[in-house]
Amino acid sequence: MDSQLKDLSSKPQSPTSQPNLEDASDNDDLPLLSPTAATTTTTTTDDDKSDSSTPRPSIEELEKKYAAYVRHDVYGTMGCGELPWPEKVLLGIALVTLLPLRVVLATTVVVLYYLICRMCTLFMAPNREDEQEDYAHMGGWRRTVLYWSGRVLSRIMLFAFGFYWIQETCRNPKINGSIDNEVDLNEQSEEEDERPGVIISNHVSHLDILYHMSSSFPSFVAKRSVGKLPLVGLISQCLGCVYVQRESKSSNTKGVSAVVNERIQEAHENKSAPMMMLFPEGTTTNGDYILPFKTGAFLAKAPVLPVILKYPYERFSPAWDSISGVRHVILLLCQFVNKMSVTRLPVYYPSQEEKDNPKLYAENVRRLMAREGNLIMSDIGLAEKRVYHAALNGRLTVLHEKDD
């Protein structure tokens, strides 16, 4: 396994790879770009030839080893499995009815919000401190318009994607140690009057970002190239995104981490400051598992607000794993109804021991989220995900295992 990971690391890194921080959304993670690649013959190097006699692991073995990334919906592991004829009929109807309508509506929402952002930033220069470029600290009526229009339009976008209702609950794990006690979302204890510094969430799909935008409109960590995209670039700047050059390990890495920590501290101490939103797993899962947390969200020693997202499904899973981007979007838009459930936990206040040990802080929050969300804890991470995707795509001829 070590040799294969070394081989992978020598290739261009996935956009989800972030130096040091590695807590951001990986909505631009490119899982499987060639659904047919798994059945094709790949060109092997001299090093590969020496291992040609080693049997390739079966798909069942791969799915058992990398269970956190395996899709279980009717469309199969790579989203291109054989469908029963009733499913083909439903898919055909949706392709000519739902798909074009939803594409038009989603495009309209993006363009409308871009125009709102353009209006609110007219005659204004973005903040360019610490190699960043954003409008996060915009105040007055401009910030109010951006905030509320962003939340409303994000919810409209989710509605356009088939999320007609979202089940939201708040659990209090301190009541008799039970995870079944639900309380009003507006109910707060005296301790929770203090504002958290960052929202953390498990990561299942790029739809996670839309939900958090509709719920609290926080700032995210994103690739630096996102800020230069048409339409989306200006929107990300108005969100106050912190940009990181994920493909590079240059000296500005420390600066990015410092910017995130400062923003978390500022959000914790100042209610008018924009909240930060981080995905500490660093990549997506199939929604049934929770991966080890990176420590970036916990280095500031500020309280965190844990949020657990799930996507119940019967036909197509919105999880962003082992399926090409285009196929994922098409199948998502062709599903008549999509479902989402959200569990909000109380603000987690770290002990002094957790403040002194960010890894302990991160692990304790992860265990709490696993218990409250009925999620399976897995010890694999982004490196193993790349191995799994590479194996499915046929880019690796052999997977090696080495006992630690």
Number of C-alpha atoms within 10 A of each C-alpha: 14 12 12 20 15 11 12 18 13 9 8 8 14 18 16 23 22 23 19 15 24 26 26 28 27 27 20 15 17 17 20 21 16 13 18 13 16 18 10 10 10 13 11 13 8 7 8 13 13 10 13 12 10 12 10 14 13 8 12 10 11 17 15 11 14 18 19 24 27 22 24 16 16 17 19 16 19 25 22 14 12 11 13 10 9 9 14 12 12 13 20 12 13 19 17 11 12 18 21 14 15 18 16 11 16 20 12 13 18 18 14 15 20 21 15 18 25 16 13 19 18 10 8 11 10 17 16 10 9 12 13 19 21 23 23 22 15 20 12 8 10 15 19 13 14 22 19 15 18 27 21 14 19 24 22 19 23 19 18 19 24 19 16 14 14 16 10 14 15 18 20 18 17 10 11 9 9 13 15 12 14 14 12 10 14 6 9 12 9 7 10 14 9 14 18 24 31 30 23 23 23 29 31 29 24 17 19 19 20 19 20 20 23 21 14 17 25 23 25 24 24 24 23 18 12 18 21 13 12 10 17 16 18 23 25 26 23 26 26 27 27 27 24 25 18 22 16 13 12 10 8 15 18 13 14 22 20 17 18 26 22 14 23 29 21 19 20 23 15 13 13 11 19 24 26 30 29 24 26 25 25 24 25 28 26 23 26 20 21 27 24 19 24 21 21 22 31 27 22 20 21 22 24 25 19 21 19 22 20 23 20 14 15 11 15 22 26 26 26 28 29 27 24 18 16 10 15 20 16 15 19 19 22 25 21 14 17 24 17 19 14 17 21 20 21 21 23 17 19 20 12 10 10 18 18 13 15 20 17 16 24 21 16 16 20 24 16 16 23 19 15 19 23 14 20 15 17 14 11 16 20 19 14 17 21 19 21 23 24 21 20 22 22 19 18 21 22 19 20 14 10 7 5 3
